[in-house]
Amino acid sequence: MRILVCFKAAPDVEMLIDEDWAVDKKLKIDTSFVKNTLNTYDESALEIALNLRDASEALGTNVELSTLTVDGGGATAILKTLYALRFTKAVRIEPQEDLRFRPAATAAIICQYVLHHSPQDAVLLGRQSDIGENAKTSLLVAEMLGWPCISQATHIELADENHLMVTHQVDDGHIRQRIRTPCVFSVGDAPCTSLRVPTLRDRMQYGKKAVDVLSVEDFQLPVETETLTGLEILRHARAGVIIEGKNPAEKARVLYEEHLKPMLSQK
Amino acid sequence: MKFKCIINGCLSHTRAQAEELNGFISRFLDPEASDGTTIIFYSQKDERKALPGLVPTQRAELVRIDRYHPESILDALARIEYSDDADLYLFPSGFAGSEIAVRWAFRQKGSSLVQVKHIDCTRDRVIAKKTAYVDHVLATFRLDRRPFCLSPARGCVDRLPIRARDNLVVTEHDFTGLNKGIRAHDFHWIPVEHAKHFENPRFLIVGGRGLQNKENVQFLKNMADAVGAEFGISRAVALNAWGPMHRLIGVSGTIAKPEICIAAGVSGAAAFYAGIEKSKFIIAINTDPLARIIKSSDVVVIDDYKTVMAELLKFFTFDGANEA
């Protein structure tokens, strides 16, 4: 089974302090000095794929993993790590435009990669990226490919060479079902799926392979039906009054007597 | 403007979806210039009777399908709506609503936006706002292509109870057996405890990554039970399986509106903060005076949450005993 995992490396915006948040005339925010990371949805998608490969080895079936990102180069370290985790192929597609808020363009690239460059049986993606928060790319990939889509996937197991057993979150519960490939999986809040760390030996042996870089010019991008027209920084400041006290007991007393008790005794 | 509300009645929170959309319509659409229809999908015959009471518009279409599956709803919608020219489709904020909004817009060659916080619309274009950059930024979009398919952000509007309508016009459809081509087998539905009680608790205690393990999460949960508070967790706690996912507070969980919220061991990441920002009063307990939550709280205790909570419990217990 050929499985493609698509991810987007994004700056860890929680590292920015209040003064860093500023929007320029091109509706961009300078995050160039912040380290790029995987968001938890993409990290879960990658780890779920690795678990599928582990299971395939035990079951004697073949799972071949590849990974793709549409990124200007900030994801190179992550791609090398994925090689060290023995992904067979790591591909970076170099964008020439700002794709932060263009999920249809990203989806079209992934779709055309699967159709024209590297056929797949399953495509896994995190449900949304940290920057655009568009929450649309995986759904649009499925629509463009004409494949079924399982959204909010939290656990995927190998059933046989053509089927995957997937558990996915729906409003009010989970559904567990066996699904025939090809299929797109949009990975949601999947517990215990932090991406494993490769061994130093695997980093040396596999992590130095060159990443395949394709130009976005090889792909046709659709006209986006939604256009970004403004960005406004959200501030959440409150009073932040610090309760003073010699020890935790005194602080707890002040908190209780001056704040909690009066508020809780109000009808 | 001709609009449609799409409700997934196959799951157990149909009323919540209907009231959310009713609140959204009431806040953002002009009743004089709007002409609405609600399409409710359901699967159990015995649920049919209650559905007319969950319609926030003048007209309703009740559509029976085999079971909830996005393909079933999309295919049935295509049959119902093939000759229609709706300007706007509104979907609820849940997983189903946001998924179907995007896929329906694609199939209709329209435009879509999910997790929407605000809209300003005319028949030809919609200006919509949603968060980006992990909830640090409010982004404004112009949607140009009809139909506009929107799904609101969780908690962006207050639910508005549905008013009973004597003159409701109801049309019925039966699309059971429509999706023979769906590739699912061995289908199992696993319900979880509903998190509805979270939304408006009087008193909420939330634990974050600083709790560090399952035992400490249970400790804080016991504290919450002892002082009569509801208990929630941050995403980091849920993803480490230190606490159950249905207690998740934040963008992908519950947006809570308590009168008092105690955030213990919480860093205050924006995606989490969105889940408590509607609290009237926020108390942070954290050992890190530089944590983001400090500036976003009303009062702060810089100390170990376990010791402070244990001391707080003594006051609750003492007052409780005296009242008794």
Interface residues (C-beta under 8 A of the other chain):
Chain A: V13 E14 L16 D18 W21 V23 I29 T40 R100 F101 D130 I131 G132 E133 N134 A135 K136 L139 L140 A142 E143 M144 P148 C149 S151 Q152 H163 M165 T167 Q169 V170 D171 D172 G173 H174 I175 R176 Q177 R178 I179 R180 C183 G188 D189 A190 P191 C192 T193 S194 T225 E226 T227 L228 T229 G230 L231 E232 I233 L234 H236 A237 R238 A239 G240 V241 I242 I243 P248 A249 K251 A252 R253 L255 Y256 E257 H259 L260 K261 M263 L264
Chain B: N8 L11 S12 H13 Y68 P70 E71 G94 F95 A96 S98 E99 V102 R103 A105 F106 R107 G110 S111 S112 L113 V114 Q115 I127 K130 T131 A132 Y133 V134 D135 H136 V137 L138 A139 T140 F141 R142 L143 D144 R145 I182 R183 A184 H185 D186 F187 H188 W189 I190 P191 V192 H194 R202 F203 R235 A238 L239 N240 A241 M245 L248 S252 E259 I260 S267 A269 A270 Y273 E277 F281 I282 I283 P289 R292 I294 K295 S296 S297 D298 V299 V300 V301 I302 D303 D304 T307 V308 M309 E311 L312 K314 F315 F316 D319
